[in-house]
Each structure stands twice: as C-alpha cells, then as structure tokens.
Amino acid sequence: RLFGDVRMAKNNDVSCASCHNFTLSGGADARIVPVGTGGEKHVIQSPTVLNSDLNIAQLWDGAAVSLEAVVGRVVKSPRVFGSSWDVVLGKFQKDEAIKAAFLASYKEGMTDKTFSDALATFMRSLNTPARFDRYLRGDPNAISTEEKRGYEKFKTYGCAACHQGM
C-alpha cells in the first residue's frame, strides 16, 4: 500500500509507483526522466525496482548502500518527494488502518526506520525468476546460443563493470 501512496510526496501528487511502473515499464519509468512532486523533473531515468535487492549498491551512482537508504533519500529529495520524515509520518499517522498495520508489524509502531523497512521489504519481494538467472546458476540450456553470444558481448564491452550483482 505504501508503494502506491501519494502521501509520501510533499504535494500528495506522486508515489513510488509513479516512477516505478510494473505494468508499463518493468518496474522502471517509461519516460526519459521521471517527474517528481510539483512537476520537478529528475536528471536521470528511474531504475527498475525489480530484483533491486540483488544490486551491490543502490541508485545509478551507488550512493545508497541499501533499499532502506534509498527510501530515506527519495523522501527528502526535492526532485522526488520533496518532503521530510516529520511531514510524511504526520500524514500517515492520521490513517488509522496504516497506523494499526504498523503497530501489528513493528513493536515501535510507525517511525522513519520502520517505514523504510516496510517499503524495502516490499521491494525485496519483487524478484523475477528468469531463464538468464537459471543460466547463471549453471543451467547451460536455459538460454539460446544467440543469448549466450549477447551475454559474452555484454561482458566483453565492459557493461558488467556497472551492471552486475548476484
């Protein structure tokens, strides 16, 4: 519920799902640059959140070491939600159903830490089993000969220097 909720944004106009669309763009943003609260345009495209828990670092520049850290950064970013934890938590504390859900899941209730944990836990559930994953785990028949050649080019060209993970 939090991932699709616009109350994280200063202007209540965008949610995580606004830029990480599962149906149109594989958990990324179909636009060249995402648009945050108040129409603020970002400078780089939103990465997919699918399989994001497998990244060795988060965000394009690796500036966040965990999914929880990503949540904290986007809440405060003027290009994303442009808010603060006091404002975000104040809005959600007024929602009795969400407040009760937090109390049922976290003994300390709703805090910036538990809010970040809840969103990060959801994002960690967004794993996509794929043929390529089976190939990397040792099944030589999981992908085609053409796909194997493409993967070799991917490594040879140096793409794997940035695009890597488990």
Buried (B, 14 or more C-beta within 10 A) or exposed (E): EBBEBBBBBBBEBBBBBBBBBBEEBBBBBEBEBBBBBEEBEBEEBBBBBBBBBEBEBBBEEEEBEBBBBBBBBBBEBEBBBBBEBEBBBEBBEEBEEBBEBBEEEBEEBBEBBBBBBBBBEBBBEBEEEEEEBBBEEEEEEBBEEEEEEEBEEEEEEEEEEEEEEE
